[in-house]
Amino acid sequence: MYSQTSGLTRFSWHGAGAAGLAVVLWALVPLLVSAAGELPPLRLSALALLAGALGTLPMARGRKRREGSLSKGHGVVVHLGVPLLMAGAVGASFASLSLAPAAEAALIIYSWPVLFLLASRWLVLRHIPRTTVIGALLAFSGAALLVAPQALASGFSGAWSGYLLALVAALCWALYSLACQVPSYRLGERMPHLLLIASVMTGVASLALEGVSELPSPSALLATAALGLGPYGIAMLAWDRAMRDPQAGRVGNLAHAVPVLATLFLVLAGVTAPDWRLPVAAVLVLAGSMTASHR
């Protein structure tokens, strides 16, 4: 009995540690994107995803696949649908951060844990509990506190398109986290291939929509490599590990700290000026996320 309990506790601690690592790395995304600002969003996405594929290759190769080959339907979902979600999440995130203020866009992007909770509760319970609805409303009120003044001032121009893209990125991240919970997909073992396919998708879109540009500066390339190896390399493997934890529902709550940390990093780096709305909105998002996750 003791050894079984100890093993379960150790396994859960591993999951919490993996989730914590992913959260810190994801919170650095807005700061790293601002450092690579000279690159167009889709080109930055393609290069970052390529760096992530190369960075995760040694770690993923060390795992032995215990499952058989995927069925035809699951193969299409994993090798086409999941990279499409990755490309949409990363591309929309980078585009939103270039079109809207970084702290505000990041807060909307990282409201995805609430969307993930809404979807997962519906899939499991076939209804959404009242606490989940209340928490979602609290979290989205925090995002609205930042978005509403800009939206009312500029209508459907200016930063508004960046806010919409941030919402698209949040939807893609929520759906990706749902896919991570499907045991037969085993996304962690396929991560380099999935990231490479997503990189090709965004690269083709970049050539079609952004054309050919000059080579980026060394500092921009360094920020891109950091994005790929960290938030879209190690963090993706760590989050996949966290979502396979027996306590995935509780471990996933750590993702609610991402918008708070992202805002803090931007303010400390001087990218975002301190504003009373930022901490209030971050607290609302955090409180709403924790309320929504309450069982």
Salt bridges, closest charged atoms under 4 A:
GLU104 OE2 - ARG277 NH2 3.84
GLU189 OE1 - ARG65 NE 3.87
GLU189 OE2 - ARG186 NH2 2.68
ASP240 OD2 - ARG63 NH1 3.96
ASP240 OD2 - ARG244 NE 3.26
ASP245 OD2 - ARG241 NH1 3.90
ASP275 OD2 - ARG277 NH2 3.34
